[in-house]
Amino acid sequence: MKKVVLPSGDNVPALGQGTWHLGDDKAARAEEIATLRLGLDLGIALIDTAEMYGEGKAEELVGEAIAGRREEAFLVSKVYPHNATRKGAVAACERSLKRLRTDRIDLYLLHWRGSVPLAETVEAFVSLHKAGKIRHYGVSNLDLDDMKQLWSVPGGNGVDTDQLLYNLVRRGLEWDLLPWLRRRRIPVMAYSPLEQAKLVRNPKLAGFARDHGMTPAQAALAWLLAKDDIIAIPKTASRERLKENFGALDRPLTKEQLVELDRLFPPPKAPVSLEML
């Protein structure tokens, strides 16, 4: 399994599993749990979730899926902005730990920028880290101005990722945010790498994938996996789809293929406001 190095020095899988909307449908629960467990079998140790997803239902599902296999998993969860106060983040983390059935979260993120001062959130994260409740901390959906503010507060330069919407049709962050992060060796965790499955139906990507002997999903993921500092976290509730996603690791793109994808899905030519889903 390809790895990405965090600023703290830990290596994490470059391909993970997202859990947005998992746990919402009771009829799908067994397959969702089986899919998460198959991911662990394949070495896809990173599982991304959040207290927001189903108001804790996704975390509960993850907790059930990793029961007896906690040491195999690298757990990422996120705190609501309105809970990200000094006391609120600690309480939210404790609730997440209970739902996840664990004593620690490997990477704990601020889900997006809210009204709570960043310095206060970081103070809570540092406290949780010292207490052993979280191993690393980071942010999600923070743009360049937010990151510059974060970097200026005590402990703000200790973030291990900025989780962002990033895929072939959402490349705006390449203009300024991604270079800024790269200069500080902060990897991006790319959520919705398949654009909520819309990319798999994109005619241009379908043609590229057909010409190069892969599926559209594999092509979209392989484009992200070609970068040394990007972690892709596609969400799927299907074991067959998970195996298809995993196949992207066996289909590294050539320089010529990357140039072709740049032609089909051009990088930004001007600043673009940060996009979110």
Salt bridges, closest charged atoms under 4 A:
ASP10 OD2 - ARG135 NH2 2.51
ASP10 OD2 - HIS136 NE2 2.88
ASP24 OD2 - HIS21 ND1 3.18
GLU31 OE1 - ARG239 NH2 2.72
ASP41 OD1 - ARG69 NH2 2.71
ASP48 OD2 - LYS78 NZ 2.79
GLU59 OE1 - ARG99 NE 2.65
GLU64 OE1 - ARG29 NH2 2.97
GLU71 OE2 - ARG104 NH2 3.10
GLU72 OE1 - ARG69 NH2 2.76
GLU94 OE2 - LYS133 NZ 3.42
ASP103 OD1 - ARG104 NH1 2.91
ASP106 OD2 - ARG70 NH2 2.96
ASP106 OD1 - ARG135 NH1 2.97
GLU120 OE1 - ARG86 NH1 3.49
GLU123 OE1 - ARG86 NE 2.89
ASP146 OD1 - ARG113 NH1 2.79
ASP160 OD2 - HIS136 ND1 3.05
GLU174 OE2 - ARG171 NE 2.89
GLU195 OE2 - ARG170 NH2 2.73
ASP228 OD1 - LYS2 NZ 3.96
ASP229 OD2 - ARG182 NE 2.63
GLU240 OE2 - LYS243 NZ 2.84
GLU244 OE1 - ARG241 NH1 2.81
GLU260 OE1 - HIS212 NE2 3.01
ASP262 OD1 - ARG171 NH1 2.83
GLU275 OE2 - ARG170 NH1 3.10
